[in-house]
Amino acid sequence: MKPNLSALDRAIRVVVAALFGYLYFAGIVTGAFGIILLVLGAVFVLTAIVSFCPLYAMFKFSTLKN
């Protein structure tokens, strides 16, 4: 796995994941949509930690400057 996420991309993913978590745990978004946001937030955090996005790799896209 070659990293394909820049520091800015990683930071944005963590902020969006935190927002999704807040929306769910504050009870603003509930039900199936809330669970979907929570799972998506977990995926964002995981991809930010490992600096690799499989979707970016599939489309041969990278925000990382070489």
Secondary structure, 3 states (H helix, E strand, C coil): CCCCCCHHHHHHHHHHHHHHHHHHHCCCCCHHHHHHHHHHHHHHHHHHHHCCCHHHHHCCCCCCCC
